[in-house]
Amino acid sequence: MPYYKKPAFWLITAATMICLTVFILFSRNLKVDSSNPAASADDKKHSASFSAAIVEADEHSLLVEPVEGSAELSSSDRISIPIEYMPKSHTPKVGDIISIQYNGEIMESYPAQLGEIYDVRLVEADSGRPRYHAN
């Protein structure tokens, strides 16, 4: 008849420490951000932002044109933004002005794409009036 031998105290202690370590490691990175869960507060401190007008919108992306005077115009006149970053409370329309916060990286493609997007917000909904650009 086999006898049950109680595990040594050090074995129970080691197993408990391993379980606690694994728990702590997995629970540390539970950062929640409404627009981009992967963006840390430190990333956002060193970010860039600009305003742009939506020139095309479909179910997957927005094609935007940076407003006049924007530094992003020196990189590209059109930038593609995935629609997933747009707030769910607003359906984007051509002519809307949005503000985009990103990591400052613009990919060399046409239309250009941004490296990492932290936030997209509606600045001004299109009122239906024609927009005139100063030349």
C-alpha positions as CSV (number, residue, x, y, z in Angstrom):
1,M,0.0,0.0,0.0
2,P,1.6,3.3,-1.1
3,Y,1.9,6.1,1.4
4,Y,1.4,9.7,0.6
5,K,4.3,11.9,1.5
6,K,3.6,15.6,2.2
7,P,5.8,17.8,-0.1
8,A,8.7,19.6,1.6
9,F,8.1,23.2,2.8
10,W,10.6,24.6,0.3
11,L,8.8,23.0,-2.6
12,I,5.5,24.6,-1.7
13,T,7.2,28.0,-1.2
14,A,9.0,27.8,-4.6
15,A,5.7,26.9,-6.4
16,T,3.9,29.7,-4.7
17,M,6.6,32.2,-5.6
18,I,6.5,31.0,-9.3
19,C,2.8,31.4,-9.4
20,L,2.9,34.9,-7.9
21,T,5.7,36.0,-10.3
22,V,3.7,34.8,-13.3
23,F,0.6,36.5,-12.1
24,I,2.4,39.8,-11.6
25,L,4.1,39.7,-15.0
26,F,0.9,39.1,-16.8
27,S,-1.1,41.7,-14.9
28,R,1.4,44.6,-15.2
29,N,0.7,45.7,-18.8
30,L,-3.1,46.3,-18.5
31,K,-3.0,49.8,-19.9
32,V,-6.3,50.9,-21.4
33,D,-6.6,53.8,-23.8
34,S,-9.8,54.6,-25.7
35,S,-8.1,55.2,-29.1
36,N,-5.0,53.0,-29.1
37,P,-4.4,50.5,-26.3
38,A,-0.7,50.0,-27.3
39,A,0.2,53.7,-26.8
40,S,1.8,54.6,-23.5
41,A,1.6,58.0,-21.8
42,D,5.3,58.5,-22.6
43,D,4.7,57.8,-26.3
44,K,2.0,60.4,-26.3
45,K,4.3,63.0,-24.7
46,H,6.6,62.9,-27.7
47,S,3.9,62.8,-30.3
48,A,3.0,65.1,-33.2
49,S,-0.5,66.2,-34.2
50,F,-2.1,68.0,-37.1
51,S,-5.5,68.9,-38.5
52,A,-6.7,67.5,-41.8
53,A,-9.8,67.6,-44.0
54,I,-11.4,64.3,-45.1
55,V,-11.4,64.1,-48.9
56,E,-12.5,60.4,-49.2
57,A,-14.1,58.0,-46.8
58,D,-14.9,54.3,-47.2
59,E,-15.6,51.5,-44.7
60,H,-11.8,50.8,-44.2
61,S,-10.0,54.1,-44.3
62,L,-10.1,57.9,-44.6
63,L,-8.1,59.8,-47.1
64,V,-7.2,63.1,-45.6
65,E,-5.5,66.3,-46.7
66,P,-3.5,68.2,-44.1
67,V,-4.7,71.8,-43.6
68,E,-2.7,74.7,-45.0
69,G,0.3,75.6,-42.9
70,S,0.6,72.0,-41.6
71,A,4.2,70.7,-41.4
72,E,2.9,67.3,-42.7
73,L,2.3,69.0,-46.1
74,S,6.0,68.9,-46.7
75,S,5.9,65.1,-46.6
76,S,2.7,64.4,-48.4
77,D,-0.5,66.1,-49.6
78,R,-2.7,63.0,-49.0
79,I,-2.5,60.7,-46.0
80,S,-4.5,57.4,-45.5
81,I,-5.9,56.8,-42.0
82,P,-7.5,53.5,-41.0
83,I,-11.1,54.1,-40.0
84,E,-10.7,52.1,-36.8
85,Y,-9.1,55.2,-35.1
86,M,-12.2,57.4,-35.8
87,P,-14.5,57.7,-32.8
88,K,-17.5,55.4,-33.0
89,S,-19.8,58.3,-32.1
90,H,-19.3,60.0,-35.5
91,T,-19.6,58.8,-39.0
92,P,-16.8,60.5,-41.0
93,K,-18.0,62.5,-44.0
94,V,-16.1,64.2,-46.8
95,G,-15.3,67.8,-45.7
96,D,-15.1,67.1,-42.0
97,I,-12.0,68.4,-40.2
98,I,-10.2,66.0,-37.9
99,S,-7.3,66.2,-35.5
100,I,-4.7,63.4,-35.7
101,Q,-2.2,62.6,-33.0
102,Y,0.6,60.2,-34.0
103,N,4.2,59.3,-33.3
104,G,5.7,61.8,-35.8
105,E,6.6,59.1,-38.4
106,I,5.2,59.4,-41.9
107,M,5.7,56.5,-44.3
108,E,7.0,57.2,-47.8
109,S,4.1,55.9,-49.9
110,Y,1.3,57.5,-51.8
111,P,-1.0,58.2,-50.2
112,A,1.3,58.5,-47.2
113,Q,0.6,56.5,-44.0
114,L,1.4,57.4,-40.4
115,G,3.7,55.3,-38.2
116,E,1.5,54.8,-35.1
117,I,-1.7,56.7,-34.5
118,Y,-2.7,57.5,-31.0
119,D,-5.9,59.5,-31.4
120,V,-8.3,60.9,-34.0
121,R,-10.9,63.5,-33.1
122,L,-13.5,65.4,-34.9
123,V,-12.7,69.1,-34.9
124,E,-15.4,70.5,-37.2
125,A,-18.2,68.7,-39.0
126,D,-18.8,69.8,-42.6
127,S,-21.6,72.3,-42.6
128,G,-22.3,71.8,-46.3
129,R,-20.8,75.2,-47.2
130,P,-18.1,75.1,-49.9
131,R,-14.6,75.5,-48.6
132,Y,-12.4,78.1,-50.3
133,H,-8.6,77.7,-50.2
134,A,-6.4,80.8,-50.3
135,N,-3.8,80.6,-53.0
